[in-house]
Amino acid sequence: MEIITWNVNSVRARLPRVAALLARRQPDLVCLQEIKVSPQDFPAAEFAALGYASAVHGQEGRNGVAMLARAAPADVIRGFDADPAPGQARVLSATVAGMRVISVYVVNGQAVGTPDYALKLRWLSAFTSWLEATQRPGDPLLLAGDFNIAPDDRDVYDPDGWRGRNLCSEPERERLAALLSWGLTDLTRARNPGPGPGPFTFWDYRQGAFHRGWGLRIDLALGTASVAARCTAAVVDRDERKPTAGVGKPSDHAPLIITLAPV
């Protein structure tokens, strides 16, 4: 089973690239973040023509999460209880192929010390509390998406330069560690245990960051023990971050591709 998670930074702007990726890789499931469209404007018909059913939690102009699956996602839930930012579309849950899947777009935080950063910390705590109350670590569960947190220094091209800043601050990392301690494994790190750096998933559009290797690993796939046991590969498709003729400007994120062995 192949699963892709990808912050597309506007599904309308990236539609040709998503369609090309679906045609090339034929994944079983795709989790999308930052789709930036209302549910009625999501290109569900275009994806249906490619053989994919859609589940959408959209928001015009910003945020938004979705799933594309070969079999229609079941038991779809949009958002989560006690979300401190209920007007922001950031969490979509569904059952796909007998596994509970959550597509996640964590609050960015902007800068340490700002109201947005304080919201990010509250949001992470509330999300973890909701997960603990509604899911069980003994069940097959996958959280995939843009967490806007680099888990440790291996996940940053310049750890000293980023230390203490948003995306890399200790309070954010502590909340991610608390989420993992509930019973989740970072699948990318489990399959790529080296001392680092990378593999990165995000490169800013500015200052030629991609070509300079100025990356961060902030797109994650976290699985419970039964999912982690099935994970045979976790790779980043860096080619999707490159400008490609005929399919338009890339997102500033690259897809993370997870492979699970059959049950």
DAVENFEN-V430132 format. One record per backbone hydrogen bond with DSSP energy under -0.5 kcal/mol. CO is the residue of the C=O (numbers start at 1). NH is the residue of the N-H. If there is no record, write none. Layout:
[[CO NH] [CO NH]]
This chain:
[[1 3] [1 260] [2 28] [2 29] [3 258] [4 31] [5 256] [6 8] [6 33] [10 14] [12 15] [14 18] [15 19] [16 20] [17 21] [18 22] [19 23] [20 24] [21 25] [22 26] [28 70] [29 4] [30 32] [30 68] [31 6] [32 66] [33 8] [33 9] [34 10] [35 11] [35 12] [36 61] [37 59] [38 41] [38 42] [39 42] [42 44] [43 47] [44 48] [45 49] [46 50] [47 50] [47 52] [48 51] [53 69] [55 67] [57 65] [59 62] [63 36] [64 34] [64 35] [65 57] [66 32] [67 55] [68 30] [69 53] [74 95] [77 79] [77 93] [80 83] [83 86] [85 88] [87 89] [88 90] [89 64] [90 105] [91 79] [92 103] [93 77] [94 96] [94 101] [95 74] [96 99] [99 96] [100 142] [101 94] [102 104] [102 144] [103 92] [104 146] [109 111] [111 114] [114 118] [115 119] [116 120] [117 121] [118 122] [119 123] [120 124] [121 125] [122 126] [123 127] [124 128] [125 129] [126 130] [127 131] [128 132] [129 133] [130 134] [131 135] [136 139] [137 225] [139 141] [140 100] [141 224] [142 102] [142 144] [143 222] [144 104] [145 147] [145 220] [146 106] [149 151] [152 155] [153 156] [154 197] [154 198] [155 217] [156 159] [158 162] [159 163] [162 165] [165 168] [165 169] [167 150] [168 164] [169 173] [170 174] [171 175] [172 176] [173 177] [174 178] [175 179] [176 180] [177 181] [178 182] [179 182] [180 183] [180 184] [185 187] [185 223] [186 190] [187 191] [188 192] [201 254] [202 216] [204 210] [205 208] [206 209] [208 212] [209 213] [209 214] [210 213] [213 215] [214 204] [215 157] [216 201] [216 202] [216 218] [217 151] [218 147] [218 148] [218 220] [220 145] [221 187] [222 143] [223 185] [224 227] [224 228] [225 229] [226 230] [227 230] [227 231] [228 231] [230 261] [233 259] [235 257] [236 238] [237 240] [237 255] [238 241] [239 242] [244 247] [248 244] [252 203] [255 237] [255 257] [256 5] [256 258] [257 235] [258 3] [259 232] [259 233]]
